[in-house]
Amino acid sequence: MKFSVSSTELLKQLQIASGAIGSNPVLPILEDFLFKIENKVLSISASDLETSISTSMEVLADDDFTVAIPAKILLETLKALPQQPVTFTINEENFGIEITSSYGKYKLAGENGADYPTLPEADTVDTVKINSQFLLEAINKSVFATSNDELRPAMTGVYFQIDLNKLICVATDAHKLVKYATHQLAGDVSTTFIIPKKALNLLKNALPSNDAVTLSFNKANAFFSFGTMNLVCRLIDARYPDYNAVIPVDNPNSMIVNRADFQNSLKRIAIYANKTTNQVVLEISDKSLTVSAQDLDFSNEATEQMSCTFDGSPLRIAFNAKFLAEMLGVLDTEEVRMEFSTPSRAGILTPVEENNDREILMLVMPVMLNN
């Protein structure tokens, strides 16, 4: 059994699929790619049993067969080869694999593809469609705010709220929260589920820039399908916290500031902040924003001032500089609006420019002021 394929085309598909392979697989065969050939089409699958990716491409093949090929050595071999046709010959008896290139031959031990775990099928599912550009933006603007705390599994993923043609994505780690909403969804379903961070990061790297994505889901899994690629992930079975309860609605103080200037100032000032709290203090009054930080342990101190538009009572409030700078980096408008009520309540961050296709709201919790 043999097939031939372009080394760079194969490498491109393998690199996307390889993200699904875990660092400590529960089964040794999960360190492999599953190669399945049917009617001269090669399907490549990789899985860690929680997240699975499969993709397909046309090859020159003499037969239909399946084989599991060790991922690490195959990827390293293809990375070291310049673009050229390579031929894979598989021994039917022991699943030994011989790769032939214009430079020579490379032999490695494969495994029986029939031993590879069966990947979930998209049966009894509800389906919606969304353009990849909106799904990609929803992931980029929310996934960074997820938690790494395994004791709170719900917060380690992004909460998807589907309501007919509206998609809301929410992520929070209890210090910051992001809510992204778009009406660019085609479907007639109303439901909610939580998608793990790993699956969304893999999806982010694989999504095309402008293509239709089919999102199907049941109680256990979500299925993303676009082009020749399918991604399946197990949903997080947990109850998501009531995020609306933590978003303050009455915020009488409102500041508008240049986003890039504010972000760069925070990055500079953070160098002088306490390394444990990363605390920066914002002192806001009419037309003036003062950003300052100090680290009393090392006698470090820094202050910067910039212009802003402010409507409200003069305010002194402190935040974690890293959280605030990260959130500003995710927004892509020239100016941002920050709304506050009191120094002990969350600040709200929104873009100033209106966009009819989407809405985004970010929340950041303050830190206690050092008096």
Protein Blocks (a to p, Z undefined) as FASTA:
>chain_A
ZZdddfklmmmmmmmmmmmpcfbdfbfklmpccdddeehiacddddehlaccdddddddd
fbdcdddddfklmmmmmmmpccddddddddfklopacdddfkbccddddddfklpccddd
dehiadddddfklmmmmmmmmmmmpcfbfklmmlmpccdddehjaccddddehlaccddd
dfkbccjddcdddddfklmmmmmmmpcfbdcddddddfkbccddehjbccdddddddddd
dfklmmcfbdfbccdddfklmmmmmmmmmmmmcfklopacddddehiacdddddfknopa
cddddddddedddddddddfklmmmmmmmpccfbdcdddfbfmbccddddfbdcfkbccd
dddddddddZZ
